[in-house]
Amino acid sequence: MKKIYKTPNIFNVFIGFLTKNGNKLKAEKLCLLLLITLKKEFKKNPFYILESCIRRIRPVVSFKPKKIAGITYKLPMLLNTKRANSLAVRWLLEAARKRHEKGIAKKLIN
């Protein structure tokens, strides 16, 4: 498969979550189709669009259970960017898979 774009790190996470049954080539083709569709639809850099979408839904804190004096409290802890990005990509793909449209690219755009 011919590489068209330089892939940023967040895009590799996106490909990893799209991969099913070890078929990474198919996931890369789906991602390239998504990039081409984003480019046609919005006429901007598709990586910028994808990055801004992920940045908007990225969580900042998560709640971790901590036991203090025999009582378990859920305390807010800051997330590092790698974990926050992976959560955002996972949430984005879960929401896209629930949509009733044809093709993952159309689901993600709408």
C-alpha positions in Angstrom: 0.0 0.0 0.0 1.3 3.4 -1.0 1.8 5.9 1.8 0.2 9.2 1.0 0.5 11.1 4.2 3.1 11.3 7.0 1.2 9.8 9.9 1.3 11.6 13.3 1.3 9.6 16.5 -2.5 10.0 17.2 -3.2 8.5 13.8 -1.3 5.4 14.7 -3.5 5.0 17.8 -6.5 5.5 15.6 -5.3 2.6 13.3 -4.7 0.4 16.3 -8.2 0.8 17.5 -9.7 0.1 14.1 -7.7 -3.1 13.6 -9.8 -6.2 14.0 -8.5 -9.8 14.0 -4.9 -8.6 13.2 -5.9 -7.1 9.8 -3.9 -3.9 10.0 -3.8 -3.4 6.3 -7.6 -3.1 6.1 -7.6 -0.7 9.0 -5.0 1.5 7.2 -7.2 1.5 4.1 -10.2 2.6 6.1 -8.2 5.4 7.7 -6.9 6.6 4.3 -10.5 6.5 3.0 -11.5 8.6 6.0 -8.7 11.1 5.3 -9.6 11.4 1.6 -13.3 11.9 2.5 -12.4 14.5 5.2 -10.3 16.4 2.6 -13.1 16.4 0.0 -15.8 17.3 2.6 -14.1 20.2 4.5 -11.2 21.2 2.1 -8.7 21.4 5.0 -5.9 19.3 6.3 -7.6 16.0 7.4 -5.0 15.5 10.2 -5.9 18.9 11.6 -9.6 18.1 11.5 -9.1 14.7 13.2 -6.8 16.1 15.8 -9.2 18.9 16.7 -12.1 16.4 17.1 -10.0 14.3 19.4 -8.8 17.3 21.3 -12.4 18.3 22.0 -13.5 15.0 23.5 -10.3 14.2 25.3 -10.8 13.8 29.1 -8.6 15.7 31.5 -9.2 13.8 34.7 -10.3 10.3 35.7 -11.5 9.0 39.1 -9.4 6.4 40.8 -10.4 4.6 44.0 -8.2 5.3 47.0 -8.7 3.7 50.4 -8.3 6.2 53.3 -8.9 5.0 56.9 -10.9 2.0 55.7 -13.2 4.0 53.5 -12.8 3.9 49.7 -13.0 7.3 48.0 -12.9 8.1 44.3 -10.4 10.9 43.9 -9.9 12.8 40.6 -6.5 12.2 39.1 -5.0 14.0 36.1 -4.6 11.8 33.0 -1.4 11.9 30.9 -1.9 12.8 27.2 -1.3 9.3 25.9 -4.1 7.8 28.0 -6.4 10.7 27.3 -5.8 10.4 23.5 -6.5 6.6 23.6 -9.7 7.2 25.6 -10.9 9.9 23.1 -10.2 7.7 20.1 -12.0 4.7 21.7 -15.0 6.9 22.5 -15.1 8.3 19.0 -15.0 4.9 17.4 -17.6 3.5 19.7 -20.0 6.3 18.9 -19.3 5.9 15.2 -19.9 2.1 15.3 -23.4 2.7 16.9 -24.5 4.9 14.0 -26.7 3.4 11.2 -24.8 4.5 8.1 -22.7 2.6 5.6 -18.9 2.7 6.0 -16.8 3.9 8.9 -15.7 7.0 7.1 -19.3 8.3 6.7 -20.1 7.3 10.3 -17.1 9.3 11.6 -17.8 12.4 9.5 -21.4 12.7 10.5 
